[in-house]
Amino acid sequence: MGATPLSDMIGRATVSCEQRDWDRYRRMVAVCRKGSQDLGRWMAVNGWAVAYRRYSVDYVHDEEAAHQANRGIWASRFEMPWDWRADRRGR
């Protein structure tokens, strides 16, 4: 039994996003929902995303739960996105 992809979880439902901040590249940082379901939380708890602690600690517990359960990306080895980007900048 495979994990549900985000596209299947959302389906044809309307997604609403609430702005929380702006990142250093002037991109909006937001919480997006399908109804009352926080999609960032859903992705973190299912192992499809990591908590980006630079802007929020809201999803740290969910990320840790996914990590402990070896769900999604935590089922194998991977490089944290910020480490991957930092490595590419240093080349």
C-alpha positions in Angstrom: 0.0 0.0 0.0 1.6 3.3 -1.1 1.3 6.7 0.5 -1.3 9.1 -0.9 0.2 11.9 -3.0 -0.7 15.5 -2.3 -2.6 15.8 -5.6 -4.8 12.9 -4.7 -5.4 14.3 -1.2 -6.5 17.6 -2.6 -8.4 16.2 -5.6 -10.5 19.0 -7.2 -11.0 20.8 -3.9 -10.4 24.5 -3.5 -7.1 25.4 -1.7 -6.9 28.6 0.3 -3.6 30.2 1.5 -3.0 32.7 4.3 0.1 34.8 4.1 2.4 34.6 7.2 5.6 36.2 6.0 7.9 36.9 3.1 11.2 35.1 2.6 14.5 36.7 1.7 13.7 36.3 -2.0 10.4 38.2 -1.5 8.3 35.0 -1.9 5.2 34.7 0.2 5.4 32.3 3.1 1.8 31.0 3.7 -0.3 28.3 5.3 -2.4 26.6 2.8 -5.6 24.6 3.6 -8.1 22.3 2.0 -11.1 23.1 4.1 -9.7 23.0 7.6 -6.9 20.6 6.7 -3.4 22.3 6.9 -1.6 21.0 3.9 1.8 21.8 5.2 1.1 19.7 8.3 -0.3 16.9 6.2 2.8 16.8 4.1 5.1 16.9 7.1 3.3 14.2 9.1 3.2 12.0 6.0 6.9 12.4 5.3 6.6 14.5 2.1 8.1 17.7 3.5 10.5 18.9 6.2 9.8 21.7 8.6 11.6 24.9 7.4 12.6 26.1 10.8 13.9 29.4 9.5 10.3 30.7 9.1 8.3 28.5 11.5 8.5 25.7 14.0 4.9 24.8 13.5 5.6 21.5 11.7 8.7 20.3 13.7 6.6 17.8 15.7 5.0 16.4 12.6 8.3 16.0 10.8 9.7 14.2 13.8 6.7 11.8 13.9 7.2 11.0 10.2 10.9 10.5 10.8 10.3 8.1 13.7 7.8 6.2 11.6 10.1 6.1 8.5 7.3 7.6 6.4 7.8 9.2 3.0 11.3 10.7 2.5 12.3 9.3 5.9 12.1 5.8 4.5 15.5 6.3 3.0 18.5 8.6 3.1 18.2 12.1 1.6 19.9 15.5 1.9 18.0 18.3 3.6 17.0 20.9 0.9 18.9 23.8 2.6 22.1 21.6 2.7 21.6 20.6 -1.0 21.3 24.3 -2.0 24.2 25.4 0.1 26.4 22.7 -1.5 25.4 23.8 -5.0 26.2 27.4 -4.2 29.7 26.4 -3.1 30.5 24.8 -6.4 
